């Protein structure tokens, strides 16, 4: 149990941070692309970034990661948690970007334009209107990126140099040990976490507004009670 807890903690930390950064980068790149092009025809044309982002998943991992490993050693970043997250990010970002690209570029900008006309707060309206309407796509992209990060073996092994073990690396290492119970437990957790995240991505978006309004109402009631008590 202590080993499973440690492996699960490392796996979840790496996957969550890498996927969260990938979602942020994808949103920035897609918004930049939308601002750079004004017509729907130009939006459908592939950009240079659309080709370069798929290079890590098209090239063989052995040769590609070996060069990156040499670079990490040269920069004295080998065996660091940030290096593991960076290599995971390279493989998570293409899937997150590809999942978000269609819904984001197909978004009707008139909603955001009307919100800015009523209350000119671009960043606030971007988060509360556009991002709120794109919640299902963002949650789905996060779930896909999270599952991709969970399954990464060579990036974790090469960047971490064995200092940070995850469920995937330890399951592969223990596969030849003959201990089926231990390997089965790791494989089960390795499957349960992505399933749980996909379930949350399905459940949370339709109920997000309802929960937010309920919390807001509860917060307002508590603040009014505190004001009455102070009086």
C-alpha positions in Angstrom: 0.0 0.0 0.0 2.7 2.6 0.8 4.3 1.8 -2.6 1.0 2.2 -4.4 0.3 5.5 -2.7 3.7 6.9 -3.6 3.4 5.7 -7.3 -0.1 7.2 -7.5 1.0 10.5 -6.1 3.8 10.8 -8.6 1.6 9.8 -11.5 -1.2 12.2 -10.6 1.1 15.1 -10.0 2.9 14.7 -13.3 -0.2 14.0 -15.3 -2.2 16.9 -13.7 0.5 19.6 -14.2 1.4 18.5 -17.7 -2.2 18.4 -18.9 -3.1 21.7 -17.2 -0.1 23.4 -18.9 -1.1 21.8 -22.2 -4.6 23.1 -21.9 -3.3 26.7 -21.2 -0.9 26.5 -24.2 -3.6 25.2 -26.5 -6.0 28.0 -25.5 -3.3 30.7 -26.1 -2.3 29.2 -29.5 -5.9 28.9 -30.7 -6.8 32.4 -29.6 -3.7 33.7 -31.3 -4.6 31.9 -34.5 -8.1 33.2 -34.4 -6.9 36.8 -34.0 -4.3 36.4 -36.8 -7.0 35.2 -39.3 -10.2 37.0 -40.0 -12.0 34.7 -42.4 -13.4 31.2 -41.9 -11.4 30.0 -44.9 -8.1 31.2 -43.3 -9.1 29.5 -40.0 -9.4 26.1 -41.8 -5.9 26.4 -43.3 -3.2 24.6 -41.4 -0.6 26.8 -39.7 3.1 25.9 -39.3 2.4 25.2 -35.6 -0.3 22.6 -36.7 2.4 20.6 -38.4 5.3 21.0 -35.9 3.2 20.1 -32.8 2.8 16.5 -34.1 6.5 15.9 -34.6 7.0 14.3 -31.1 4.3 11.7 -31.6 5.3 10.9 -35.2 9.0 10.3 -34.6 10.2 7.1 -32.8 10.5 7.8 -29.1 13.9 6.0 -28.8 15.8 8.3 -31.2 13.8 11.5 -30.4 14.1 11.1 -26.6 17.8 10.2 -26.7 18.7 13.6 -28.1 16.5 15.3 -25.5 18.2 13.2 -22.8 21.6 14.5 -24.0 20.3 18.0 -23.8 18.9 17.5 -20.3 22.3 16.2 -19.2 24.0 19.2 -20.8 21.6 21.6 -18.9 22.0 19.6 -15.7 18.2 19.0 -15.6 18.3 15.2 -15.8 16.5 13.4 -13.0 14.4 16.5 -12.2 10.6 16.5 -11.8 10.3 19.5 -14.1 12.1 17.6 -16.8 9.6 14.8 -16.6 6.7 17.2 -16.8 8.3 18.9 -19.8 8.7 15.6 -21.7 5.2 14.5 -20.8 4.0 17.9 -22.1 5.5 17.3 -25.5 3.3 14.2 -25.9 0.2 15.5 -24.2 0.1 18.9 -26.0 -0.7 17.5 -29.5 -3.7 15.5 -28.3 -5.1 18.4 -26.2 -4.6 20.8 -29.1 -6.2 18.5 -31.6 -9.2 18.0 -29.3 -9.7 21.7 -28.6 -9.0 23.0 -32.2 -12.4 22.1 -33.7 -14.7 23.4 -31.0 -12.6 26.5 -30.2 -12.4 27.7 -33.8 -16.1 26.9 -34.4 -17.2 29.0 -31.5 -19.6 31.8 -32.4 -17.7 35.0 -31.4 -21.0 37.1 -31.4 -21.6 35.9 -27.8 -18.4 37.3 -26.6 -18.8 40.5 -28.7 -22.3 41.1 -27.2 -20.9 40.5 -23.7 -18.2 43.1 -24.3 -20.8 45.6 -25.5 -22.8 45.2 -22.4 -19.8 45.3 -20.0 -16.4 46.0 -21.5 -14.2 43.6 -19.5 -12.5 41.5 -22.1 -10.6 39.1 -19.9 -13.5 38.6 -17.5 -16.0 38.0 -20.3 -13.5 35.7 -22.0 -13.4 33.5 -18.9 -17.1 33.8 -17.9 -18.6 33.6 -21.4 -16.3 31.9 -23.9 -14.5 29.5 -21.6 -17.7 28.7 -19.8 -19.4 27.8 -23.1 -16.5 25.7 -24.1 -16.4 23.7 -20.8 -17.3 20.3 -22.3 -14.6 20.6 -25.0 -12.0 21.7 -22.4 -12.9 19.0 -19.9 -12.8 16.4 -22.7 -9.4 17.6 -23.9 -8.1 17.5 -20.3 -9.3 13.9 -19.8 -7.6 12.8 -23.1 -4.3 14.6 -22.2 -4.5 13.1 -18.7 -4.8 9.6 -20.0 -2.0 10.1 -22.4 0.3 11.3 -19.6 -0.6 8.3 -17.4 0.5 5.9 -20.1 3.9 7.5 -20.8 6.8 5.1 -20.0 10.0 6.2 -21.9 9.7 10.0 -21.2 9.3 9.3 -17.4 12.2 6.8 -17.4 14.6 8.9 -19.5 13.9 12.3 -17.9 13.6 10.9 -14.4 16.5 8.5 -14.6 14.7 6.2 -12.2 14.4 8.8 -9.4 10.6 9.3 -9.9 8.6 6.1 -10.4 5.1 6.1 -11.7 2.4 3.4 -12.0 3.4 2.8 -15.6 7.2 2.5 -15.1 6.8 0.4 -12.0 4.3 -1.9 -13.6 6.6 -2.5 -16.6 9.6 -3.1 -14.2 7.6 -5.6 -12.1 6.1 -7.4 -15.0 8.9 -9.9 -15.1 9.0 -10.4 -11.3 6.2 -13.0 -11.3 4.2 -11.1 -8.6 0.9 -11.0 -10.4 -0.9 -9.4 -7.4 1.4 -6.4 -7.4 1.4 -5.9 -11.1 -2.4 -6.3 -11.3 -2.9 -3.7 -8.6 -0.7 -1.2 -10.5 -2.4 -1.9 -13.8 -5.8 -1.5 -12.2 -4.9 1.9 -10.8 -3.4 2.8 -14.1 -6.8 2.2 -15.7 -9.0 3.6 -12.9 -7.5 7.1 -12.9 -8.2 7.9 -16.6 -11.7 6.3 -16.3 -12.4 8.5 -13.3 -11.2 11.7 -15.1 -13.3 10.9 -18.2 -16.4 10.3 -15.9 -15.8 13.7 -14.2 -15.4 15.3 -17.7 -18.8 13.9 -18.5 -20.5 14.8 -15.2 -19.1 18.2 -14.3 -19.9 20.5 -17.3 -23.7 20.1 -17.4 -23.9 20.7 -13.6 -21.2 23.4 -13.3 -23.6 26.4 -13.5 -26.0 24.8 -11.1 -23.3 24.1 -8.5 -21.8 27.6 -9.0 -25.1 29.3 -8.4 -25.8 27.1 -5.4 -22.5 28.0 -3.8 -23.0 31.7 -4.7 -26.4 31.6 -3.0 -25.0 29.9 0.1 -22.2 32.4 0.3 -24.6 35.3 0.1 -26.7 33.9 2.8 -23.7 33.4 5.1 -22.5 36.9 4.5 -25.9 38.3 5.3 -26.0 36.3 8.5 -22.6 37.6 9.5 -23.7 41.2 8.9 -26.8 40.7 11.0 -24.7 39.2 13.8 -22.2 42.1 13.7 -25.1 44.6 13.9 
